[in-house]
Amino acid sequence: MNGMKYKGYCARIDFDPEDKIFVGRVIGINDVISFHGETVSELESAFAESIDDYLSACKKLGQKPNKTYSGNLMLRIPVDVHAAVATAAEIKGQSINQWAARVLEEAAHAH
């Protein structure tokens, strides 16, 4: 997995072979937060420090930090897929939301 989590924020991690460092970038927010480290330990520390600094700066400026995802997701899908989802949810005794949340969670963790 090429990711890290801290205080609800997620980062994508890549390796820069030219500089021989790990480079991270916080994803899922509009602000740009990046960090790097030569070792995993340095990278983890830099990530935590970057998020803590970001939250502190937002507080000092009186700004709300960009939040990670809200948990609300609107999808536009073909009518036949919608009908199949509704049927699958009903068979499981779940709402479409419960069924979709479970299926999406399984798919997201299957990578």
C-alpha positions as CSV (number, residue, x, y, z in Angstrom):
1,M,0.0,0.0,0.0
2,N,1.3,3.4,-0.9
3,G,-0.6,5.4,1.7
4,M,-0.6,6.6,5.3
5,K,-3.2,8.0,7.7
6,Y,-3.0,10.5,10.6
7,K,-5.8,12.3,12.4
8,G,-8.2,11.4,9.7
9,Y,-6.0,12.7,6.9
10,C,-4.7,10.4,4.2
11,A,-1.5,10.7,2.2
12,R,-0.2,9.1,-1.0
13,I,3.5,8.0,-0.8
14,D,5.9,7.7,-3.7
15,F,9.6,7.0,-3.9
16,D,11.8,9.5,-5.7
17,P,14.7,7.4,-7.0
18,E,16.7,10.4,-8.1
19,D,16.8,12.0,-4.6
20,K,16.4,8.6,-2.9
21,I,13.6,9.8,-0.6
22,F,10.0,9.0,0.1
23,V,7.6,11.8,-0.9
24,G,4.2,12.1,0.5
25,R,1.2,14.3,-0.4
26,V,-2.0,14.7,1.6
27,I,-5.0,13.7,-0.6
28,G,-8.7,14.4,-0.4
29,I,-8.4,18.1,0.5
30,N,-8.1,21.3,-1.5
31,D,-5.0,22.6,0.4
32,V,-1.6,21.3,-0.6
33,I,0.4,19.5,2.1
34,S,3.5,17.6,1.2
35,F,6.4,16.0,3.1
36,H,9.3,13.7,2.7
37,G,11.8,11.5,4.5
38,E,14.7,9.2,3.8
39,T,13.3,6.4,6.0
40,V,9.8,5.2,6.9
41,S,10.3,6.5,10.4
42,E,11.3,10.0,9.0
43,L,8.4,9.9,6.7
44,E,5.9,9.1,9.4
45,S,7.3,11.9,11.6
46,A,7.2,14.4,8.8
47,F,3.6,13.4,7.9
48,A,2.5,13.9,11.5
49,E,4.4,17.2,11.8
50,S,2.9,18.5,8.5
51,I,-0.6,17.8,9.7
52,D,-0.1,19.2,13.1
53,D,1.5,22.3,11.6
54,Y,-1.4,22.7,9.1
55,L,-4.0,22.4,11.9
56,S,-2.1,24.9,14.0
57,A,-1.7,27.4,11.2
58,C,-5.4,27.1,10.4
59,K,-6.3,27.8,14.0
60,K,-4.0,30.8,14.2
61,L,-5.5,32.2,11.0
62,G,-9.0,31.6,12.2
63,Q,-9.7,29.3,9.2
64,K,-11.3,25.9,9.2
65,P,-9.0,23.2,8.0
66,N,-10.0,21.3,4.9
67,K,-11.8,18.3,6.2
68,T,-11.4,14.9,4.8
69,Y,-14.4,13.4,3.1
70,S,-17.9,14.0,4.6
71,G,-19.3,10.5,4.2
72,N,-21.9,11.7,1.7
73,L,-21.5,10.3,-1.8
74,M,-23.9,11.0,-4.7
75,L,-23.7,8.6,-7.6
76,R,-25.3,8.7,-11.0
77,I,-25.7,5.2,-12.3
78,P,-27.7,3.6,-15.1
79,V,-31.3,2.7,-14.3
80,D,-30.7,-1.0,-14.7
81,V,-27.7,-0.9,-12.3
82,H,-29.9,1.0,-9.8
83,A,-32.6,-1.7,-10.0
84,A,-30.0,-4.4,-9.5
85,V,-28.5,-2.7,-6.5
86,A,-32.0,-2.2,-5.0
87,T,-32.7,-5.9,-5.5
88,A,-29.4,-7.0,-4.0
89,A,-29.9,-4.8,-1.0
90,E,-33.4,-6.1,-0.4
91,I,-32.2,-9.7,-0.6
92,K,-29.6,-8.9,2.1
93,G,-32.3,-7.1,4.2
94,Q,-30.4,-3.8,3.9
95,S,-31.1,-0.3,2.7
96,I,-29.4,0.6,-0.6
97,N,-27.1,2.9,1.5
98,Q,-26.1,0.0,3.9
99,W,-25.5,-2.4,1.0
100,A,-23.5,0.1,-1.1
101,A,-21.4,1.1,1.9
102,R,-20.5,-2.5,2.6
103,V,-19.7,-3.3,-1.1
104,L,-17.7,-0.1,-1.5
105,E,-15.7,-0.8,1.7
106,E,-14.9,-4.3,0.5
107,A,-13.9,-3.0,-3.0
108,A,-11.8,-0.2,-1.5
109,H,-9.8,-2.6,0.7
110,A,-9.4,-5.2,-2.1
111,H,-6.5,-3.3,-3.7
